[in-house]
Amino acid sequence: MTAPVAIDALDAFELAEMLELLCDWIDAAPEVIGNSLARFLGAGYDIHALRADVARFAFLLGPSDRLFGPEQP
């Protein structure tokens, strides 16, 4: 098992935003992006796996509007 890594909260927030942007981009054009991914990587890793991985990484960084709705004051 690896040791935990700590990152600054602002950096984690910005990384989560970038990952959510990637999710939105994949959702906007899954066929085009999926075809490009298949040409780039070949078989074995598809657009659905990429989307799931990106969403999981965003989730691991902390609360997200996409997953939980806007934060309540």
N, C-alpha and C positions, 0 to 999 in steps of 0.2 A: 504494500500500500504506500502511496506517495504522501508526503507531508502537505497539509493545506497551504494554499497560496493566498495571501491577502493582497487586494488591490484597493486603491483609493475609491471611495464611494462614487465620486464624480466620474472616474474612469469606467467603473462598472456600469453606471447609468448610460454613458455614451456608447459603450459597447453593446448594451442591451438595445438601445435605439437603433444602432446599425444593423443588428441581427433582425429586429422587427421590420426594418426597411427591406432587408433581403426577403423576409417572409412575404411582405406585400408585393414585391417585385415578382417572386415566384408565382404567387396567386394571380397576378395580373396577366401572365403569359406562360402558363405551365407547359403548353405544347412546344412553343418555340424554345424555351429554356431547357425543357426535357430533351428535345432533339439535339441541341447544342451540347448538353452534358453527355449524351450518349456518344456523340462524335468525339468528344474530348477524352472521355474515360473508357469508352467501350461498355461491355455488358457488366452487370454485377452491382451497380450502384445507380439507382434511378432517381427521378425528380421527387418521388414520394419520400424516399429515404433522406434525400438532401433536405427537404422541407421539414421533416420530423427532427432531424439533427439540429438544424438551425433554431427551430422552436424550442427544443430541449435546452440548448445552450442559453438562449434568452431567458428561459424560465429559471435556470440555475443561478443566474445573476441577480434575481430578486423579483419583487412584485412587478407585474406588467398590466397595463390597461387592457391589453389583448386578452389576458387570462382571467383577470379579476374585476375588470371595470375600473373606472376612475377611483382614485383614493378618496376616502371620506375625510373631511377635516376633523 
